[in-house]
């Protein structure tokens, strides 16, 4: 019986407290509290009782997105929200005197708020709007959340493009206040990335955020540094591989017969194709001179190889149509030997040498067979490209032209693919974050 009575008593007592609480926190209580707090409040003055003291503002940043990274302009765009917390020594009250109210919010234009500004912006921006709300607890603790899509500058190191890695930073400072008036602090997590939406081109290292403070400009500056790396597969498929493919087509010009009459036009078409392709991708190429991207030097090298191939095609055609009465120098003969020529002249000479051997056998009884056999053996070696002291084998300018075509084909294949592999492996392996 006593337990039941006690149970009902506590229920009635709790209900009375709830009714009293709801009754006390009325609209009139809130408006009266707001009026009393702002009666002698000046939003242009730092809310500290001792004006020689420094107001400490705690910052908590949350990253939502990184929609754009533009190395050409040297800018990074991020969507960031910053929660600021500080103690306002003017806006304080006793909850019992105002119906038990412990929390109230007011427009930022009516109270003092820290003027947080980006120090390295592309366009000046002051975070916060007049319609935003500032929340206050009865003990003066204020909380103000601001955010925006911020575009700020970054110095890009493009040497290893498109496998480059960058270190960027966004800096905040209290605009208009010296470091001995308002200071920033980061007591908790440097940057909250739990709500971050990934960028399709750049990979953000979420754990790379660090911060530092300095007073170089007279105000306290908080610097958030982070690391990003380019996802290079798109550039590999759309720029690097096509350029190598065009370079491979340049090599094939030396496999076309000179009599086809299409070699010069084919070479010019390949060169123009490369020029048009470079024009199309020019917006994606970095425009930095310090340092020059290695890949840009390689693209220029490919263009030079293509032009040199065109020049060599024209000069080789001139050799192919040179008159047979013009004497062939030993240099061109050595090129023919290097290319391991096999032609009808050599086969006919080999047949002649076989006939000589038969005649030599028939004259064996006369004592001249031995000398004829040696001469025949010497001539047979000459037909296989061996160097001898006998007369030079008959070589035509067309054979010289074909020998040069063969040599240039292998040279261009080497110049096209070996540098490509070396440069790609070097850039991908040596790329790292530039900390200078």
C-alpha positions in Angstrom: 0.0 0.0 0.0 2.8 2.4 0.9 4.8 1.5 -2.2 1.8 2.2 -4.4 1.2 5.6 -2.8 4.8 6.5 -3.2 4.7 5.5 -6.9 1.7 7.7 -7.5 3.3 10.6 -5.6 6.5 10.6 -7.8 4.4 10.4 -11.0 2.4 13.4 -9.9 5.6 15.3 -9.0 7.2 14.5 -12.4 4.1 15.6 -14.2 4.0 18.9 -12.2 7.7 19.5 -13.1 7.0 19.0 -16.8 4.0 21.3 -16.7 6.0 23.9 -14.9 8.9 23.6 -17.4 6.6 23.9 -20.4 4.8 26.8 -18.8 8.0 28.7 -18.1 9.6 28.5 -21.5 7.1 30.6 -23.3 7.4 32.9 -26.4 7.4 35.9 -24.1 10.2 34.5 -22.0 12.4 34.0 -25.1 11.7 37.5 -26.5 12.2 39.1 -23.2 15.5 37.3 -22.7 16.7 38.3 -26.2 15.7 41.9 -25.6 17.6 42.0 -22.3 20.7 40.4 -23.8 20.9 42.8 -26.7 19.8 45.9 -24.8 23.4 47.1 -24.3 25.1 44.8 -26.7 27.4 46.1 -29.5 28.0 43.6 -32.3 31.1 45.5 -33.5 33.0 45.0 -30.2 34.8 41.8 -29.2 32.7 40.4 -26.4 35.2 40.2 -23.6 35.0 41.8 -20.2 38.8 42.6 -20.1 39.5 44.1 -23.5 43.2 43.5 -23.2 42.5 39.7 -23.1 42.6 37.5 -26.3 39.4 35.9 -27.4 40.1 32.2 -28.4 37.9 30.7 -31.2 37.9 27.0 -31.7 37.5 25.8 -35.3 36.1 22.5 -36.5 36.2 21.9 -40.2 34.1 19.4 -42.3 34.9 18.7 -45.9 32.0 17.8 -48.2 33.4 17.9 -51.7 36.2 18.8 -54.0 34.4 19.5 -57.3 37.3 21.0 -59.3 41.0 21.0 -59.4 42.4 23.3 -62.1 46.2 23.1 -62.5 46.1 25.4 -65.5 44.7 28.3 -63.4 46.4 27.0 -60.2 43.2 26.7 -58.2 41.3 24.2 -56.0 37.6 24.3 -55.3 36.2 22.8 -52.1 32.9 22.7 -50.2 33.8 23.2 -46.5 31.8 23.9 -43.4 33.5 25.5 -40.4 32.0 25.4 -36.9 33.3 28.2 -34.6 33.0 28.0 -30.9 33.9 30.7 -28.4 32.8 32.1 -25.0 30.8 35.4 -25.2 31.2 37.1 -21.9 28.4 39.5 -22.5 25.6 37.2 -23.5 25.1 35.2 -20.3 22.1 34.8 -18.1 20.6 32.8 -15.2 18.1 30.2 -16.5 16.0 30.4 -13.3 15.3 34.1 -14.0 14.1 33.4 -17.5 11.8 30.4 -17.3 14.6 27.8 -17.3 15.8 28.8 -20.8 19.3 27.4 -21.2 19.8 27.9 -25.0 18.8 30.7 -27.4 19.7 31.5 -31.0 20.0 34.9 -32.7 20.9 36.2 -36.2 24.5 36.7 -36.8 23.9 40.4 -37.8 22.7 41.2 -34.3 25.7 39.7 -32.4 29.5 39.6 -32.8 30.9 36.7 -34.9 34.5 36.0 -35.9 35.0 37.3 -39.5 36.6 34.1 -40.9 38.3 34.8 -44.3 40.3 32.7 -46.8 43.8 34.1 -47.0 44.7 32.5 -50.4 41.4 32.9 -52.4 40.8 33.3 -56.1 38.0 35.7 -55.2 37.7 37.4 -51.8 35.2 35.7 -49.6 34.0 36.4 -46.0 32.4 33.3 -44.6 28.9 33.7 -43.1 25.6 35.5 -44.0 23.5 37.9 -42.0 20.6 35.4 -41.9 22.6 32.6 -40.3 21.9 31.8 -36.7 24.3 31.8 -33.8 23.5 29.5 -30.9 24.2 30.6 -27.2 24.2 28.6 -24.0 23.4 30.3 -20.7 27.1 30.3 -19.7 28.0 32.3 -22.8 29.3 29.5 -25.0 28.5 30.4 -28.6 28.4 28.2 -31.7 28.4 29.5 -35.2 28.5 27.2 -38.3 29.4 28.8 -41.7 30.3 27.2 -45.0 30.7 27.9 -48.7 32.1 26.6 -52.0 35.6 28.1 -51.7 38.0 28.5 -54.6 41.6 29.0 -53.4 45.0 29.1 -55.0 47.6 26.3 -55.0 51.1 26.0 -56.5 51.2 22.9 -58.7 54.4 21.0 -59.4 53.8 19.6 -62.9 57.1 17.9 -63.7 55.6 14.4 -63.5 52.3 15.1 -65.2 50.0 13.0 -65.6 51.3 11.0 -62.7 51.8 14.2 -60.5 51.1 14.5 -56.8 50.3 17.8 -55.2 50.4 19.4 -51.7 47.9 22.2 -51.3 46.6 24.3 -48.4 43.7 26.6 -47.6 44.4 29.3 -45.0 41.9 31.1 -42.7 42.4 34.2 -40.6 40.1 36.6 -38.7 39.8 39.5 -41.0 40.4 42.8 -39.3 41.7 41.4 -36.0 45.3 41.1 -34.8 46.7 38.0 -33.1 46.5 39.7 -29.7 42.8 40.3 -30.1 41.4 37.1 -31.6 43.2 33.9 -32.1 42.2 30.6 -33.7 42.7 27.1 -32.3 41.9 23.5 -33.5 41.3 21.4 -30.4 39.9 18.3 -32.1 40.0 16.6 -35.5 41.9 18.6 -38.1 39.4 18.0 -40.9 36.3 15.8 -40.8 36.1 13.8 -44.1 33.3 11.4 -43.2 30.9 13.2 -45.6 33.4 13.7 -48.4 32.2 12.9 -52.0 35.0 11.6 -54.2 36.4 13.5 -57.1 36.7 11.5 -60.4 40.0 12.9 -61.4 41.9 13.5 -58.2 42.4 11.2 -55.2 42.3 12.9 -51.8 44.3 11.3 -49.0 41.8 11.8 -46.2 44.4 11.2 -43.5 46.9 13.8 -44.9 45.2 16.8 -43.4 47.5 18.8 -41.1 47.4 22.3 -39.7 49.8 25.0 -38.6 49.5 28.4 -37.1 51.5 31.6 -37.7 51.2 35.3 -37.2 53.1 36.4 -40.3 50.5 38.8 -41.5 49.7 40.3 -38.0 46.7 38.0 -37.6 46.5 34.4 -36.5 46.5 32.2 -39.6 45.4 28.6 -39.6 46.7 26.6 -42.6 45.0 23.3 -43.5 47.4 21.3 -45.7 46.3 18.2 -47.6 47.6 15.9 -50.4 46.0 14.9 -53.7 47.2 12.7 -56.5 46.0 12.6 -60.1 44.2 9.5 -61.4 46.1 9.2 -64.6 44.3 6.3 -66.4 42.2 8.8 -68.4 45.2 10.6 -69.7 47.0 7.3 -70.4 44.1 6.2 -72.6 43.3 9.5 -74.4 46.7 11.1 -74.8 49.8 8.9 -74.3 48.7 5.8 -76.1 47.3 7.6 -79.1 50.5 9.6 -79.5 52.5 6.4 -79.5 50.1 4.9 -82.1 50.7 7.9 -84.4 54.4 7.4 -83.9 54.0 3.7 -84.9 52.4 4.9 -88.1 55.4 7.1 -88.8 57.6 4.0 -88.8 55.5 2.2 -91.4 56.2 4.8 -94.1 59.6 3.0 -94.8 57.8 -0.2 -95.6 55.9 1.4 -98.5 57.5 0.8 -101.9 59.1 3.9 -103.4 57.3 3.2 -106.7 53.9 3.6 -105.0 54.2 7.4 -105.1 52.4 7.7 -101.7 55.2 8.0 -99.3 55.5 11.7 -99.0 51.7 12.2 -98.8 51.5 9.5 -96.2 54.2 11.2 -94.1 52.6 14.6 -94.3 49.2 13.1 -93.3 50.7 11.5 -90.2 52.4 14.8 -89.3 49.2 16.8 -89.7 47.3 14.2 -87.7 49.7 14.6 -84.8 49.4 18.4 -85.1 45.6 18.3 -85.0 45.6 15.8 -82.1 47.9 18.1 -80.1 45.5 21.0 -80.8 42.6 19.0 -79.5 44.3 18.0 -76.3 46.0 21.4 -75.7 43.4 22.3 -73.0 44.4 19.2 -71.0 48.1 19.8 -71.2 49.8 21.7 -68.4 51.0 25.2 -69.1 53.8 25.4 -66.6 57.4 26.4 -67.4 59.0 25.8 -64.0 59.6 23.0 -64.3 58.7 21.8 -67.8 56.6 18.6 -67.6 58.6 15.7 -68.9 55.6 14.4 -70.9 55.4 17.7 -72.8 59.1 17.3 -73.8 58.3 13.7 -74.9 55.4 14.9 -77.0 57.7 17.5 -78.7 60.3 14.7 -79.2 57.6 12.6 -81.0 56.8 15.6 -83.2 60.5 16.1 -84.1 60.8 12.3 -85.0 57.8 12.6 -87.2 59.3 15.6 -89.0 62.7 13.9 -89.4 60.9 10.9 -90.8 59.3 13.1 -93.5 62.6 14.7 -94.3 64.4 11.3 -94.6 61.6 10.0 -96.8 62.1 12.9 -99.3 65.9 12.5 -99.3 65.6 8.8 -99.8 63.3 9.2 -102.7 65.9 11.5 -104.3 68.4 8.7 -103.9 66.0 6.1 -105.4 65.6 8.2 -108.6 69.3 9.1 -109.0 70.9 8.3 -112.3 72.8 5.0 -112.4 75.7 6.8 -114.1 76.3 8.6 -110.8 79.1 6.9 -108.8 78.0 5.3 -105.5 80.3 6.1 -102.6 81.8 3.6 -100.2 79.4 4.9 -97.5 76.3 3.9 -99.4 77.9 0.5 -100.3 78.6 -0.1 -96.6 74.9 0.6 -95.8 73.9 -2.0 -98.3 76.2 -4.5 -96.7 74.9 -3.7 -93.3 71.3 -4.3 -94.4 72.4 -7.8 -95.6 71.2 -7.4 -99.2 70.3 -10.4 -101.3 69.6 -9.6 -104.9 69.6 -11.0 -108.4 73.0 -9.7 -109.2 74.5 -11.8 -106.5 72.6 -14.9 -107.6 73.8 -14.4 -111.2 77.3 -14.0 -110.0 77.0 -17.2 -108.0 75.8 -19.1 -111.2 78.8 -17.7 -113.1 81.1 -18.9 -110.4 79.6 -22.4 -110.6 80.2 -22.5 -114.4 83.8 -21.4 -113.8 84.3 -24.3 -111.3 83.1 -26.8 -114.0 85.5 -25.3 -116.5 88.3 -25.4 -114.0 87.7 -29.1 -113.4 87.9 -29.8 -117.1 91.3 -28.0 -117.3 92.7 -29.8 -114.3 95.1 -31.8 -116.5 96.6 -28.5 -117.9 97.6 -27.4 -114.3 95.4 -24.3 -114.2 92.5 -25.7 -112.2 93.9 -24.7 -108.8 94.2 -21.0 -109.6 90.7 -20.9 -111.2 89.2 -22.5 -108.2 90.7 -19.8 -105.9 89.4 -17.0 -108.1 85.9 -18.7 -108.2 85.8 -19.0 -104.4 86.8 -15.3 -104.1 84.0 -14.2 -106.4 81.5 -16.5 -104.6 82.3 -14.7 -101.3 81.8 -11.3 -102.9 78.3 -12.3 -103.8 77.5 -12.9 -100.2 78.5 -9.5 -99.1 82.0 -10.3 -97.9 84.7 -7.7 -98.3 87.4 -8.6 -100.9 90.2 -7.0 -102.8 88.6 -7.8 -106.1 86.4 -5.5 -108.2 83.2 -4.1 -106.5 79.9 -5.9 -107.0 77.5 -3.9 -109.2 75.1 -2.0 -106.8 72.3 0.2 -107.9 70.8 3.3 -106.3 67.5 1.5 -105.8 69.3 -1.0 -103.7 70.8 1.8 -101.7 67.4 3.3 -101.2 65.9 0.0 -100.0 68.8 -0.5 -97.6 68.3 2.9 -96.1 64.6 2.2 -95.8 65.3 -0.9 -93.8 67.8 0.8 -91.5 65.5 3.8 -90.9 62.5 1.6 -90.1 64.4 -0.1 -87.2 65.8 3.2 -86.0 62.4 4.9 -85.8 60.9 1.9 -84.1 63.6 2.2 -81.4 63.2 6.0 -81.1 59.4 5.6 -80.8 59.0 2.9 -78.3 62.1 2.8 -76.2 61.8 6.4 -75.0 58.1 5.9 -74.3 58.7 3.0 -72.0 61.6 4.6 -70.2 59.8 7.9 -69.7 56.5 6.3 -68.5 58.4 4.0 -66.0 60.5 7.0 -64.8 57.6 9.3 -64.3 55.4 6.8 -62.6 58.2 5.5 -60.3 59.8 8.9 -59.4 56.6 10.9 -58.9 56.3 12.1 -55.3 54.9 15.0 -53.3 57.0 18.1 -53.7 57.6 19.5 -50.2 59.7 22.4 -51.3 
